[in-house]
């Protein structure tokens, strides 16, 4: 749990930093933390949907604001991870290619650290 928190702290500490490297554990623990937050939000929305639709809207707005706050650190940590794997940070733009771009980016992010 501590490494998960440290990875998120590190990503937010380096909010706009594109230089340097991010190891595979740093990157994937950050991704895991973002997935956990999203799952919690969706479960909360499903539970609150039974009570009142307004509460679902509120949680949805909070989740959207969360993703707006996380978009820049997500991109910068991906750029640092690509650099650590020996690729150009520009490969992060593969995510913009429909269908295959995201898959190709995930494959590149899984490569081991290159000296």
C-alpha positions as CSV (number, residue, x, y, z in Angstrom):
1,X,0.0,0.0,0.0
2,X,2.9,2.3,0.8
3,X,4.4,1.9,-2.7
4,X,1.0,2.8,-4.2
5,X,0.8,6.0,-2.3
6,X,4.4,6.9,-3.0
7,X,3.9,6.4,-6.7
8,X,0.9,8.7,-6.7
9,X,2.8,11.3,-4.7
10,X,5.8,11.1,-7.0
11,X,3.6,11.6,-10.1
12,X,1.9,14.7,-8.5
13,X,5.3,16.0,-7.3
14,X,6.5,15.9,-10.9
15,X,3.2,17.3,-12.3
16,X,4.8,19.1,-15.3
17,X,8.2,17.3,-15.4
18,X,8.9,15.6,-18.6
19,X,12.6,15.0,-18.0
20,X,13.9,12.0,-16.2
21,X,12.6,8.4,-15.9
22,X,9.8,6.5,-14.3
23,X,10.3,2.8,-13.6
24,X,7.7,0.2,-14.5
25,X,6.6,-0.2,-10.8
26,X,6.2,3.6,-10.5
27,X,4.1,3.8,-13.6
28,X,1.9,0.8,-13.1
29,X,1.3,1.5,-9.4
30,X,0.1,5.0,-10.5
31,X,-2.2,3.4,-13.1
32,X,-3.5,1.0,-10.5
33,X,-4.3,3.8,-8.1
34,X,-6.2,5.6,-10.8
35,X,-8.2,2.4,-11.6
36,X,-9.0,1.9,-7.9
37,X,-10.4,5.5,-7.6
38,X,-12.5,4.9,-10.8
39,X,-13.9,1.6,-9.5
40,X,-14.8,3.1,-6.2
41,X,-16.5,6.0,-7.9
42,X,-18.5,3.7,-10.2
43,X,-19.6,1.5,-7.3
44,X,-20.6,4.6,-5.4
45,X,-22.6,5.8,-8.4
46,X,-24.3,2.4,-8.6
47,X,-25.2,2.4,-4.9
48,X,-26.4,6.1,-5.0
49,X,-28.3,5.5,-8.2
50,X,-30.8,3.5,-6.1
51,X,-31.3,6.4,-3.8
52,X,-31.3,9.5,-6.0
53,X,-30.2,10.4,-9.5
54,X,-28.9,13.8,-8.3
55,X,-26.3,12.0,-6.1
56,X,-25.0,10.1,-9.2
57,X,-24.6,13.4,-11.0
58,X,-22.7,14.8,-8.1
59,X,-20.3,11.8,-8.0
60,X,-20.0,12.0,-11.8
61,X,-19.0,15.6,-11.6
62,X,-16.5,14.9,-8.9
63,X,-15.0,12.0,-11.0
64,X,-14.8,14.3,-14.0
65,X,-12.9,16.9,-12.0
66,X,-10.6,14.2,-10.6
67,X,-9.8,13.1,-14.2
68,X,-9.1,16.7,-15.2
69,X,-6.7,17.0,-12.3
70,X,-5.0,13.7,-13.2
71,X,-4.6,14.0,-17.0
72,X,-1.4,16.0,-16.9
73,X,0.4,13.8,-14.4
74,X,-0.8,10.7,-16.4
75,X,0.8,12.1,-19.6
76,X,4.0,13.2,-17.9
77,X,4.6,9.9,-16.1
78,X,3.9,8.0,-19.4
79,X,6.5,10.1,-21.1
80,X,9.0,9.4,-18.4
81,X,8.2,5.7,-18.5
82,X,8.7,5.6,-22.3
83,X,12.0,7.3,-21.9
84,X,13.0,4.8,-19.2
85,X,12.2,2.0,-21.7
86,X,14.4,3.7,-24.3
87,X,11.7,5.2,-26.5
88,X,10.9,8.8,-27.4
89,X,8.3,10.5,-25.2
90,X,6.5,11.5,-28.4
91,X,5.2,7.9,-28.6
92,X,2.6,8.9,-26.0
93,X,0.7,10.4,-29.0
94,X,0.0,6.8,-30.1
95,X,-2.9,7.0,-27.7
96,X,-4.6,9.3,-30.2
97,X,-4.7,6.6,-32.9
98,X,-8.0,4.9,-32.9
99,X,-8.2,1.2,-31.8
100,X,-4.5,0.1,-32.2
101,X,-2.8,3.2,-30.8
102,X,-3.7,2.5,-27.2
103,X,-2.7,-1.1,-27.5
104,X,0.7,-0.2,-29.0
105,X,1.3,2.4,-26.3
106,X,0.5,-0.2,-23.5
107,X,3.0,-2.6,-25.1
108,X,5.7,0.1,-25.2
109,X,5.0,1.0,-21.6
110,X,5.6,-2.6,-20.6
111,X,9.1,-2.8,-22.0
112,X,11.9,-3.2,-19.3
113,X,14.2,-0.4,-18.3
114,X,16.9,0.3,-20.9
115,X,20.3,1.6,-19.7
